[in-house]
Amino acid sequence: MTRDFYLNGALVVLACLGLFLACLLGSTSLSVGSVMDGLLGQGAPENAVIVWQIRLPRAIAALVTGAALGMSGAALQGLLRNPLAEPGVLGVSAMSVLFATLVIYFGLASVNGLALPLAAIAGALVATALLAFAAFRTGSVVTLILIGVGISSFSGAFMSLILNFAPNPFTLSDMVNWTLGSVANRSLADLTYSLPFILMGMALLLVSRNGLSALTLGEEAAAGIGLNLTRQRLLVITGAGLATGGSIALAGAIGFVGIITPHAIRPFVGHDPSRTLLPSALAGGVLLVFADILIRILPTYAELKLGVVAALIGAPAFIWIAVQNRRGAVQ
């Protein structure tokens, strides 16, 4: 327990450092004093505007998104007992983005602020429900991942069709932004729409944590010691769906965070799924906050999308994890 306390404490410190650096760095760098004045509402009014209306909401959005994806990935890996399980790999993110882009395409997002987060969450829940049904019917993890690939392919094809028939360039730009993933121009109002769903999803995942530890013994043994498998699956699936859908409503599609962070955290917690959830959330948030800082300070002609950078980092890591998992299975 002491080791977990120090691990989580270190990650909280890194998260706070990342949030402060996010307020400090950007196209126009501020001094430490200016950031502190902006946070406290003192000094030049423009400092408060830059900190509270531009940089801090963006950094919090990155932190919350990474936390939701990190915890969802850790929970799905514990439920399926597979280190390659993650909302993006299993098609949850793609289906969620599809539903969100449909709302943008039909103009519903501009009519009601809740339409986009609700649609994204509905898409995530549909995908997780399909995966749950498949998990009940087959014991093969490979089959489950193939089904996830099929969901991603179908969602990607349908999104391409929607993009092809975009009614105007502005709608097309909005939809492309959601498919690439970004926290640019996020406001505190955007957070208030998505954060309740993310927190509800993460709370359900934390409630399920003891059951995830029991599942390491296998489903039959876990049921033998009193675990309600149906309730456990429902908690994880609903929690991951709410958290993933809320994160996509906030930042669009950002993949591989749910694979990288649990894999990095697992050795520090004795490979216990229940102890992996919270540090995975913190690590995911830290990863995206610092990735977004990197995006903002890179001297590029156009700002890179956060989802693109996450994929560039995560895809090689995914391949490495898959190779290591395969070697372990062979040995």
C-alpha positions as CSV (number, residue, x, y, z in Angstrom):
1,M,0.0,0.0,0.0
2,T,2.9,2.4,0.8
3,R,4.3,1.7,-2.6
4,D,1.0,2.6,-4.3
5,F,0.8,5.8,-2.2
6,Y,4.3,6.9,-3.4
7,L,3.5,6.0,-7.0
8,N,0.2,7.8,-7.1
9,G,1.8,10.8,-5.2
10,A,4.6,11.0,-7.8
11,L,2.1,10.9,-10.6
12,V,-0.1,13.6,-9.0
13,V,3.0,15.8,-8.6
14,L,3.8,15.3,-12.3
15,A,0.2,16.1,-13.3
16,C,0.3,19.4,-11.3
17,L,3.7,20.2,-12.8
18,G,2.3,19.5,-16.3
19,L,-0.7,21.8,-15.7
20,F,1.6,24.6,-14.5
21,L,3.9,24.2,-17.5
22,A,0.9,24.1,-19.8
23,C,0.0,27.6,-18.4
24,L,3.6,28.7,-18.7
25,L,4.5,27.6,-22.2
26,G,2.9,28.3,-25.6
27,S,3.2,30.5,-28.7
28,T,3.7,33.4,-26.2
29,S,5.6,32.3,-23.2
30,L,4.6,33.8,-19.8
31,S,6.9,34.2,-16.8
32,V,6.2,32.3,-13.6
33,G,5.1,35.5,-11.9
34,S,2.6,36.2,-14.8
35,V,1.1,32.7,-14.5
36,M,0.7,33.0,-10.8
37,D,-0.9,36.5,-11.2
38,G,-3.2,35.1,-13.8
39,L,-4.2,32.1,-11.6
40,L,-4.9,34.5,-8.7
41,G,-6.7,37.1,-10.9
42,Q,-4.0,39.7,-10.2
43,G,-1.7,41.8,-12.4
44,A,-2.4,42.4,-16.1
45,P,-6.0,41.3,-17.1
46,E,-4.6,39.6,-20.3
47,N,-2.7,37.1,-18.1
48,A,-5.8,35.9,-16.5
49,V,-7.5,35.6,-19.9
50,I,-4.6,33.5,-21.3
51,V,-4.5,31.3,-18.2
52,W,-8.1,30.7,-17.4
53,Q,-9.8,30.9,-20.8
54,I,-7.1,29.4,-23.1
55,R,-4.3,27.4,-21.5
56,L,-5.7,25.9,-18.3
57,P,-8.9,24.5,-19.8
58,R,-6.9,23.0,-22.6
59,A,-4.5,21.4,-20.2
60,I,-7.3,20.1,-17.9
61,A,-9.1,18.6,-21.0
62,A,-5.9,16.7,-21.9
63,L,-5.5,15.5,-18.3
64,V,-9.1,14.4,-18.0
65,T,-9.1,12.7,-21.5
66,G,-5.9,10.8,-20.7
67,A,-7.2,9.7,-17.3
68,A,-10.4,8.4,-18.8
69,L,-8.6,6.5,-21.5
70,G,-5.9,5.1,-19.2
71,M,-8.3,3.8,-16.6
72,S,-10.6,2.4,-19.3
73,G,-7.7,0.5,-21.0
74,A,-6.6,-0.9,-17.6
75,A,-10.1,-2.1,-16.8
76,L,-10.7,-3.7,-20.2
77,Q,-7.3,-5.4,-20.0
78,G,-8.2,-6.8,-16.6
79,L,-11.7,-7.9,-17.7
80,L,-10.4,-9.6,-20.9
81,R,-7.1,-10.6,-19.3
82,N,-5.3,-9.3,-22.4
83,P,-2.6,-6.6,-22.4
84,L,-3.7,-5.5,-25.9
85,A,-7.2,-4.6,-25.0
86,E,-8.0,-0.9,-25.2
87,P,-10.9,1.2,-26.3
88,G,-9.2,2.2,-29.6
89,V,-8.0,-1.3,-30.5
90,L,-11.4,-2.8,-29.8
91,G,-13.3,-0.3,-31.9
92,V,-15.0,1.5,-29.0
93,S,-13.3,4.8,-29.9
94,A,-14.1,4.5,-33.6
95,M,-17.8,3.8,-33.0
96,S,-18.0,6.7,-30.5
97,V,-16.4,9.1,-33.0
98,L,-18.8,7.8,-35.7
99,F,-21.8,8.7,-33.5
100,A,-20.3,12.1,-32.7
101,T,-19.6,13.0,-36.3
102,L,-23.2,12.0,-37.2
103,V,-24.4,14.6,-34.7
104,I,-22.1,17.2,-36.2
105,Y,-23.2,16.2,-39.8
106,F,-26.9,16.8,-39.0
107,G,-26.2,20.0,-37.1
108,L,-27.5,18.7,-33.8
109,A,-24.4,19.7,-31.9
110,S,-25.1,23.4,-32.5
111,V,-28.7,23.0,-31.3
112,N,-28.0,21.3,-27.9
113,G,-24.7,21.3,-26.1
114,L,-25.4,17.8,-24.6
115,A,-26.1,16.2,-28.0
116,L,-22.4,15.6,-28.8
117,P,-21.3,14.0,-25.5
118,L,-24.5,11.9,-25.4
119,A,-23.9,10.7,-28.9
120,A,-20.3,9.9,-28.3
121,I,-21.2,8.0,-25.1
122,A,-24.0,6.1,-26.9
123,G,-21.5,5.0,-29.6
124,A,-19.0,3.8,-27.0
125,L,-21.7,1.9,-25.2
126,V,-23.0,0.3,-28.5
127,A,-19.4,-0.9,-29.3
128,T,-18.7,-2.2,-25.7
129,A,-22.1,-4.0,-25.7
130,L,-21.2,-5.8,-29.0
131,L,-17.8,-6.7,-27.5
132,A,-19.5,-8.0,-24.3
133,F,-21.9,-10.1,-26.3
134,A,-18.9,-11.5,-28.3
135,A,-17.0,-12.2,-25.0
136,F,-19.9,-14.2,-23.7
137,R,-20.1,-16.3,-26.9
138,T,-16.4,-17.0,-27.4
139,G,-13.5,-17.6,-25.2
140,S,-10.9,-16.6,-27.8
141,V,-9.2,-13.3,-27.2
142,V,-8.0,-13.3,-30.8
143,T,-11.6,-13.5,-32.0
144,L,-12.6,-10.7,-29.8
145,I,-9.8,-8.5,-31.1
146,L,-10.7,-9.4,-34.7
147,I,-14.3,-8.3,-33.9
148,G,-12.9,-5.0,-32.5
149,V,-11.0,-4.6,-35.8
150,G,-14.2,-5.2,-37.7
151,I,-16.0,-2.6,-35.6
152,S,-13.2,-0.1,-36.3
153,S,-13.2,-0.8,-40.0
154,F,-17.0,-0.5,-40.3
155,S,-17.0,2.8,-38.3
156,G,-14.0,4.1,-40.3
157,A,-15.7,3.3,-43.6
158,F,-19.0,5.0,-42.5
159,M,-17.1,8.1,-41.3
160,S,-15.4,8.3,-44.7
161,L,-18.8,8.2,-46.3
162,I,-20.0,11.0,-44.0
163,L,-16.9,13.1,-44.7
164,N,-17.4,12.6,-48.4
165,F,-21.0,14.1,-48.2
166,A,-20.2,16.9,-45.8
167,P,-22.6,19.8,-46.6
168,N,-20.0,22.5,-46.3
169,P,-16.3,23.1,-45.5
170,F,-17.0,24.2,-42.0
171,T,-18.8,21.0,-41.1
172,L,-16.1,19.0,-42.8
173,S,-13.4,20.8,-40.7
174,D,-15.3,20.1,-37.5
175,M,-15.7,16.4,-38.3
176,V,-12.0,16.0,-39.3
177,N,-11.0,17.6,-36.0
178,W,-13.0,15.0,-34.1
179,T,-11.5,12.1,-36.1
180,L,-7.9,13.3,-35.5
181,G,-8.3,14.3,-31.9
182,S,-7.4,17.6,-30.3
183,V,-7.9,19.6,-27.1
184,A,-7.2,23.0,-28.8
185,N,-9.8,25.7,-28.1
186,R,-11.5,23.7,-25.3
187,S,-13.3,25.8,-22.7
188,L,-14.5,25.2,-19.2
189,A,-18.0,24.9,-20.7
190,D,-16.8,21.9,-22.8
191,L,-15.5,20.3,-19.6
192,T,-18.8,20.8,-17.8
193,Y,-20.6,18.9,-20.5
194,S,-18.2,15.9,-20.6
195,L,-16.8,15.7,-17.2
196,P,-19.9,14.3,-15.4
197,F,-20.0,11.3,-17.8
198,I,-16.3,10.7,-17.5
199,L,-16.4,10.8,-13.7
200,M,-19.4,8.4,-13.6
201,G,-17.6,6.0,-15.8
202,M,-14.4,6.1,-13.8
203,A,-16.4,5.6,-10.6
204,L,-18.0,2.5,-12.0
205,L,-14.6,1.2,-13.0
206,L,-13.2,1.8,-9.5
207,V,-16.2,-0.1,-8.0
208,S,-15.3,-3.0,-10.2
209,R,-11.6,-3.1,-9.2
210,N,-11.8,-6.0,-6.7
211,G,-13.6,-8.2,-9.2
212,L,-10.7,-7.5,-11.7
213,S,-8.3,-9.0,-9.2
214,A,-10.5,-12.0,-8.8
215,L,-10.6,-12.6,-12.6
216,T,-6.8,-13.2,-12.6
217,L,-7.7,-16.6,-11.2
218,G,-9.9,-17.3,-14.2
219,E,-13.6,-16.9,-14.6
220,E,-14.6,-20.3,-13.1
221,A,-12.4,-19.7,-10.0
222,A,-13.6,-16.2,-9.7
223,A,-17.2,-17.3,-9.8
224,G,-16.4,-20.0,-7.3
225,I,-15.2,-17.5,-4.7
226,G,-18.5,-15.5,-5.1
227,L,-17.8,-13.0,-8.0
228,N,-20.9,-12.2,-10.0
229,L,-19.5,-12.3,-13.5
230,T,-22.5,-10.7,-15.2
231,R,-22.4,-7.7,-12.8
232,Q,-18.6,-7.4,-13.2
233,R,-18.8,-7.3,-17.0
234,L,-21.7,-4.8,-16.8
235,L,-19.7,-2.5,-14.5
236,V,-16.6,-2.6,-16.6
237,I,-18.4,-2.3,-19.9
238,T,-20.7,0.6,-18.8
239,G,-17.8,2.3,-17.0
240,A,-15.5,2.1,-20.0
241,G,-18.2,3.2,-22.3
242,L,-19.1,6.3,-20.3
243,A,-15.5,7.3,-19.7
244,T,-14.4,6.7,-23.3
245,G,-17.5,8.4,-24.8
246,G,-17.0,11.4,-22.5
247,S,-13.3,11.7,-23.4
248,I,-14.2,11.5,-27.2
249,A,-16.9,14.1,-26.7
250,L,-14.2,16.3,-25.2
251,A,-11.2,15.6,-27.3
252,G,-12.1,13.4,-30.3
253,A,-10.4,10.2,-31.1
254,I,-7.1,9.6,-29.3
255,G,-5.8,6.1,-29.4
256,F,-3.2,3.9,-27.7
257,V,-3.2,5.7,-24.3
258,G,-5.2,2.9,-22.8
259,I,-2.5,0.4,-23.9
260,I,0.7,2.3,-23.0
261,T,-0.1,3.5,-19.5
262,P,-1.4,0.2,-18.0
263,H,1.5,-1.6,-19.5
264,A,4.0,0.9,-18.0
265,I,2.3,0.9,-14.6
266,R,1.7,-2.8,-14.2
267,P,5.2,-3.8,-13.0
268,F,5.0,-1.2,-10.2
269,V,1.8,-2.6,-8.7
270,G,2.7,-6.3,-8.8
271,H,0.6,-6.9,-12.0
272,D,-2.6,-6.5,-9.8
273,P,-5.4,-5.2,-12.0
274,S,-7.2,-3.5,-9.1
275,R,-4.1,-1.5,-8.2
276,T,-3.5,-0.6,-11.8
277,L,-6.6,1.5,-12.4
278,L,-5.8,4.7,-10.5
279,P,-2.1,5.1,-11.5
280,S,-3.0,4.2,-15.1
281,A,-5.5,7.1,-15.0
282,L,-2.9,9.5,-13.6
283,A,-0.2,8.3,-16.0
284,G,-2.6,8.7,-19.0
285,G,-3.4,12.2,-17.9
286,V,0.3,13.1,-17.5
287,L,1.1,11.6,-20.9
288,L,-1.4,13.7,-22.8
289,V,-0.7,16.9,-20.9
290,F,3.0,16.7,-21.8
291,A,2.2,15.6,-25.3
292,D,0.0,18.6,-25.8
293,I,2.7,20.9,-24.4
294,L,5.1,19.4,-26.9
295,I,2.6,20.1,-29.7
296,R,2.2,23.8,-28.7
297,I,5.9,24.5,-28.5
298,L,7.0,22.7,-31.7
299,P,7.9,25.2,-34.5
300,T,5.5,23.7,-37.1
301,Y,3.6,25.6,-39.7
302,A,0.3,24.1,-38.5
303,E,-0.3,22.7,-35.0
304,L,-0.3,19.0,-34.9
305,K,-3.3,17.1,-33.6
306,L,-3.0,15.4,-30.3
307,G,-4.5,12.1,-31.6
308,V,-1.9,12.0,-34.4
309,V,1.0,12.5,-31.9
310,A,-0.5,9.8,-29.6
311,A,-0.7,7.4,-32.5
312,L,2.9,8.1,-33.5
313,I,4.0,7.3,-30.0
314,G,1.5,4.5,-29.3
315,A,1.6,2.4,-32.5
316,P,5.2,1.3,-32.1
317,A,4.6,0.7,-28.4
318,F,1.5,-1.5,-29.3
319,I,3.7,-3.5,-31.7
320,W,6.3,-4.0,-29.1
321,I,3.8,-5.1,-26.5
322,A,2.2,-7.5,-29.0
323,V,5.6,-9.1,-29.7
324,Q,6.5,-9.4,-26.1
325,N,3.1,-11.0,-25.4
326,R,3.6,-13.4,-28.2
327,R,7.1,-14.4,-26.9
328,G,5.6,-15.0,-23.5
329,A,3.0,-17.2,-24.9
330,V,5.5,-19.2,-26.8
331,Q,7.8,-19.7,-23.8
